[in-house]
């Protein structure tokens, strides 16, 4: 049970002013500081946290909503963290209960580590899928991929938004329109002048994270990853839906190694909206 002092500390909304405290909390738990990602999430979504009277944060998490502003179709929960000195005192459960109540009837999703999964199951989340994290230096080779790819331009944005909403199943305008500033690369695949996929690579400490990755099929996803890799010297990292077995086998052949598995969980819905067959990787597991 939490100590009385922790039990009655208020939950509040976090803002960009809390960026350093959020990064400190990540570092406290052995995660990377990820300030670039925290800044993105704090501006694209809304965050909640509990202040430590001695300084810093006791706990924090981020919620990213999708769909109409007044009635979101889906909300993703991520970056759920509790300071090490306050671990196993019920703080994470309390913050999650607060967030679930705050979101009302909005369907929820999250990516759970094996460590966090039991808590989410206690709160009523169900496992509906799995994602495999892979990372490493991409090694080019093999047969030439006959898919045209290029850097995205401002003129592509409307088509990217239409494709993204169709595949994701909810409007992500506030995420997609931030990608040109957030990512180091944003590339599209096209056929006969029509965009059939797009992907971004954004900086995360020493790596480039590939996400989102939306593609008509595996061949298009492969071409987008190869094109992103051709324009960076950093190792790549991404989280691929395990149902995309062919893509996972291919990236491992190209030098990426399996790092971890996360459970995709939902609350209030039995499966995620959209077309999973064209949704290969999220922007980040913290945003669904």
C-alpha positions in Angstrom: 0.0 0.0 0.0 1.3 3.5 -0.7 2.4 5.6 2.2 -0.1 8.3 3.2 2.1 11.0 1.8 2.2 9.4 -1.6 -1.5 8.4 -1.5 -2.6 12.0 -1.2 -0.2 13.8 -3.6 -2.3 15.3 -6.4 -2.1 14.2 -10.0 -1.6 17.2 -12.3 -1.2 17.9 -16.0 2.4 18.2 -17.2 3.6 20.7 -19.7 6.8 21.4 -21.7 8.1 23.1 -18.5 8.3 19.5 -17.1 10.5 18.2 -19.9 13.7 18.0 -17.8 11.9 16.3 -14.9 10.4 13.8 -17.3 13.8 13.0 -18.8 15.2 12.8 -15.3 12.5 10.2 -14.4 13.4 8.2 -17.5 17.0 8.2 -16.5 16.2 7.3 -13.0 14.5 4.0 -14.2 17.4 3.1 -16.4 15.8 4.3 -19.6 17.4 6.7 -22.1 16.7 10.4 -21.4 14.9 10.7 -24.7 14.3 14.4 -24.4 13.5 14.7 -28.2 10.7 12.1 -27.8 9.4 13.6 -24.6 9.1 17.0 -26.2 7.2 15.5 -29.1 4.8 13.7 -26.8 4.3 16.6 -24.4 3.2 18.8 -27.3 1.2 16.3 -29.4 -0.6 14.7 -26.4 -1.3 15.4 -22.8 0.7 14.2 -19.9 -0.1 13.5 -16.2 2.3 13.3 -13.3 2.7 13.4 -9.5 5.2 15.8 -8.0 7.7 14.7 -5.5 7.8 17.1 -2.5 11.5 16.6 -2.4 11.9 17.6 -6.1 11.3 16.0 -9.5 8.5 13.7 -10.3 7.2 10.6 -8.4 5.4 9.3 -11.6 4.4 10.4 -15.1 2.7 9.1 -18.2 1.5 10.5 -21.6 -1.8 10.1 -23.3 -2.1 10.7 -27.1 -5.6 11.1 -28.4 -6.8 10.4 -32.0 -9.9 11.3 -33.9 -12.3 14.2 -33.2 -11.1 16.5 -30.4 -14.5 16.5 -28.6 -14.9 12.7 -28.9 -11.6 10.9 -29.5 -11.9 7.5 -31.3 -8.8 6.2 -29.5 -6.2 7.2 -26.9 -2.7 5.7 -26.5 -1.0 5.6 -23.1 2.7 5.5 -22.9 5.9 6.5 -20.9 4.3 5.2 -17.7 7.1 5.7 -15.2 7.6 5.6 -11.4 10.7 6.9 -9.7 12.8 4.0 -8.3 12.7 5.3 -4.8 8.9 5.1 -4.9 8.5 1.8 -6.8 6.2 -0.9 -5.5 4.1 1.5 -3.4 1.1 1.6 -5.6 1.9 4.9 -7.3 1.8 3.5 -10.9 -1.5 1.9 -10.2 -2.9 5.1 -8.8 -1.8 7.2 -11.7 -3.2 4.7 -14.2 -6.5 4.5 -12.4 -6.7 8.3 -12.6 -5.9 8.4 -16.3 -8.4 5.6 -17.2 -11.1 7.5 -15.2 -10.1 10.8 -16.9 -10.5 9.3 -20.3 -14.0 8.2 -19.6 -15.5 6.1 -22.5 -12.6 6.7 -24.9 -11.1 3.3 -26.0 -7.5 3.0 -24.8 -4.4 1.2 -26.0 -0.8 0.7 -24.8 2.3 -1.3 -25.4 3.2 -3.2 -22.2 6.5 -4.6 -21.2 6.4 -8.0 -19.4 7.1 -6.0 -16.2 4.1 -3.7 -16.6 1.6 -6.1 -18.1 0.3 -7.5 -14.8 -0.8 -4.1 -13.6 -2.6 -3.3 -16.8 -4.4 -6.6 -16.7 -5.5 -5.8 -13.2 -7.0 -2.6 -14.5 -8.9 -4.4 -17.2 -6.7 -4.1 -20.3 -6.6 -7.2 -22.6 -3.8 -8.4 -24.8 -4.8 -8.1 -28.4 -1.4 -8.3 -30.2 2.4 -8.3 -29.9 5.2 -6.2 -31.3 8.8 -7.1 -31.7 11.5 -4.5 -31.2 14.5 -4.9 -33.5 17.6 -2.9 -33.7 21.0 -2.8 -35.5 22.9 -1.5 -38.5 21.0 -2.2 -41.7 23.1 -4.1 -44.2 21.9 -3.4 -47.8 21.9 -6.3 -50.3 19.7 -8.9 -51.9 17.5 -8.4 -55.0 16.8 -4.9 -56.1 13.5 -3.7 -54.6 11.3 -2.4 -57.5 9.5 0.2 -55.6 10.0 3.9 -56.1 10.8 5.9 -53.0 11.7 9.5 -52.5 11.8 12.2 -49.8 8.4 13.6 -49.0 7.5 17.2 -49.9 4.9 19.6 -48.5 2.7 18.8 -51.5 2.5 15.1 -50.3 1.0 16.0 -46.9 -2.7 15.8 -47.9 -2.2 12.3 -49.5 -0.2 11.1 -46.6 -2.9 12.2 -44.2 -5.6 10.4 -46.2 -3.6 7.2 -46.4 -2.7 7.4 -42.7 -6.3 7.8 -41.5 -7.4 5.0 -43.7 -4.8 2.6 -42.3 -4.7 3.7 -38.7 -8.4 4.0 -38.4 -8.5 7.4 -36.8 -7.4 10.9 -37.6 -3.7 11.6 -36.7 -3.3 15.0 -38.3 -1.7 16.4 -35.1 0.9 13.7 -35.2 1.6 13.5 -39.0 1.9 17.2 -39.4 4.6 17.3 -36.7 6.7 14.6 -38.4 8.7 16.9 -40.8 10.0 18.8 -37.7 10.3 15.7 -35.4 11.9 13.3 -37.9 15.3 13.5 -39.7 13.7 11.8 -42.7 10.2 11.5 -44.1 9.9 9.4 -47.2 7.1 8.1 -49.4 6.7 5.2 -51.8 4.7 5.8 -54.9 3.3 3.9 -57.9 2.0 5.7 -61.0 2.1 9.0 -59.1 0.0 7.6 -56.2 1.5 7.3 -52.7 1.3 3.7 -51.5 3.3 4.0 -48.3 5.3 6.4 -46.1 7.8 6.2 -43.3 9.8 8.4 -41.0 13.1 8.0 -39.2 13.5 10.1 -36.1 16.5 10.5 -33.8 16.6 8.8 -30.5 20.0 9.2 -28.8 22.4 7.1 -31.0 19.8 5.5 -33.2 17.2 6.3 -35.8 13.8 5.0 -34.9 11.7 3.9 -38.0 8.1 4.9 -37.4 5.4 5.3 -38.5 5.7 2.7 -41.2 2.6 2.5 -43.3 2.8 0.5 -46.6 0.5 -1.3 -49.1 2.4 -4.5 -48.6 5.7 -6.1 -47.3 7.6 -5.2 -50.5 6.7 -1.5 -50.0 7.6 -1.6 -46.3 11.0 -3.1 -47.2 11.7 -0.5 -49.8 10.9 2.3 -47.3 13.1 0.9 -44.6 16.0 0.4 -47.2 15.6 4.0 -48.4 15.7 5.3 -44.8 18.7 3.2 -44.0 20.5 4.5 -47.1 20.4 8.0 -45.7 21.8 7.5 -42.2 24.9 6.0 -40.6 23.1 5.3 -37.4 21.7 1.9 -36.4 17.9 1.6 -36.9 15.4 0.6 -34.4 11.7 -0.2 -34.8 8.8 -2.1 -33.3 7.1 -4.4 -35.9 3.7 -6.1 -35.5 4.6 -9.8 -35.1 1.9 -10.7 -37.7 4.3 -9.2 -40.3 6.5 -12.3 -40.2 8.0 -11.8 -43.7 9.2 -8.2 -42.8 10.6 -9.4 -39.5 12.6 -12.2 -41.2 13.8 -9.7 -43.8 15.1 -7.1 -41.3 16.9 -9.8 -39.4 18.6 -10.9 -42.6 19.7 -7.3 -43.1 21.4 -7.0 -39.7 18.7 -6.0 -37.2 18.5 -8.2 -34.0 15.5 -8.9 -31.8 15.7 -6.9 -28.6 12.4 -7.3 -26.8 8.7 -8.1 -27.2 5.8 -5.9 -26.0 2.2 -6.9 -25.6 -0.3 -4.6 -27.4 -3.2 -4.1 -25.0 -6.6 -2.5 -25.3 -9.3 -1.2 -23.0 -12.9 -0.7 -24.1 -12.3 -2.3 -27.5 -11.5 -5.9 -28.6 -9.1 -4.9 -31.3 -7.5 -1.8 -32.7 -9.3 0.1 -35.5 -7.9 0.4 -39.1 -6.0 -2.1 -41.3 -3.3 -3.9 -39.5 -2.1 -5.5 -42.8 -0.8 -2.1 -43.9 0.3 -0.8 -40.4 3.8 -2.2 -39.9 5.2 0.0 -37.1 4.0 2.8 -34.8 5.4 6.3 -34.6 6.6 5.2 -31.2 5.2 2.5 -28.8 4.5 5.4 -26.4 1.9 6.8 -28.8 0.3 3.6 -30.0 
